[in-house]
Amino acid sequence: MTRSLVERRLAEVSEQLKRLRRDLAVAEEQLAHFADEAEEARLRSLVSETPLAEREHREAQRHAEAMSRHRAELLASIERLEGTQDELLDKLIATDGNR
């Protein structure tokens, strides 16, 4: 792999990481919101003991779980890209060493 190709690929990976980290920040805010909402719905369900309150709790809990899965997927993507970035940096260093 040529130096310019490695540098171009590093720039692409860097941009992807920035985007994913922004998405992760948003997902974490949304997860906190959905988790709070689910907890409030759970408490309302316990107090009121109505089918409607229980359904609202289940729905809120599903939203929180979905956001938690989305956050985990973002973290896994970031981890993979960081590994790719490390490999590319190693290649860049290797091409400098061969000069």
C-alpha positions in Angstrom: 0.0 0.0 0.0 1.5 3.3 -1.0 2.0 6.1 1.5 -0.6 8.4 -0.2 -3.2 5.6 -0.2 -2.5 4.9 3.5 -2.8 8.6 4.3 -6.1 8.9 2.3 -7.5 5.9 4.1 -6.4 7.3 7.5 -8.3 10.6 6.7 -11.4 8.6 5.8 -11.3 6.5 8.9 -10.7 9.7 11.0 -13.8 11.3 9.5 -15.8 8.1 10.1 -14.7 8.1 13.8 -15.6 11.7 14.3 -19.1 11.0 12.9 -19.6 7.9 15.0 -18.4 9.7 18.1 -21.0 12.5 17.5 -23.6 9.8 16.9 -22.6 8.1 20.1 -22.9 11.3 22.1 -26.5 11.8 20.8 -27.3 8.1 21.5 -26.1 8.4 25.0 -28.2 11.5 25.6 -31.2 9.7 24.1 -30.5 6.5 26.1 -30.5 8.5 29.4 -33.8 10.1 28.4 -35.4 6.8 27.5 -34.1 5.1 30.6 -35.5 7.8 32.8 -38.8 7.6 30.9 -38.9 3.8 31.4 -38.2 4.2 35.1 -41.0 6.7 35.5 -43.4 4.5 33.6 -42.4 1.5 35.8 -43.1 3.5 38.9 -46.5 4.7 37.5 -47.3 1.1 36.6 -46.5 -0.1 40.1 -48.6 2.6 41.7 -51.6 2.5 39.4 -51.6 -1.2 38.6 -53.6 -0.6 35.5 -53.1 -2.4 32.1 -52.6 0.9 30.4 -49.8 1.9 32.8 -48.2 -1.6 32.3 -48.3 -1.2 28.6 -46.8 2.2 28.7 -44.0 0.8 30.9 -43.3 -2.0 28.5 -43.2 0.4 25.5 -40.9 2.8 27.3 -38.7 -0.1 28.3 -38.5 -1.4 24.7 -37.4 2.1 23.5 -34.7 2.2 26.2 -33.5 -1.3 25.2 -33.4 -0.4 21.5 -31.4 2.7 22.2 -29.0 0.6 24.4 -28.5 -1.8 21.5 -27.9 1.1 19.1 -25.3 2.5 21.5 -23.6 -0.8 21.7 -23.5 -1.1 17.9 -21.9 2.4 17.7 -19.3 1.4 20.3 -18.5 -1.7 18.4 -18.1 0.3 15.2 -15.8 2.8 16.9 -13.7 0.0 18.3 -13.4 -1.7 14.8 -12.4 1.6 13.2 -9.9 2.4 15.9 -8.3 -1.0 15.2 -8.3 -0.1 11.5 -6.7 3.2 12.3 -4.0 1.5 14.4 -3.2 -0.8 11.5 -3.0 2.0 9.0 -0.7 4.0 11.4 1.5 0.9 11.6 1.7 0.7 7.8 2.4 4.4 7.6 5.3 4.0 10.1 6.5 1.0 8.2 6.6 3.0 4.9 8.6 5.7 6.7 11.0 3.1 7.9 11.6 1.8 4.4 12.8 5.1 3.2 
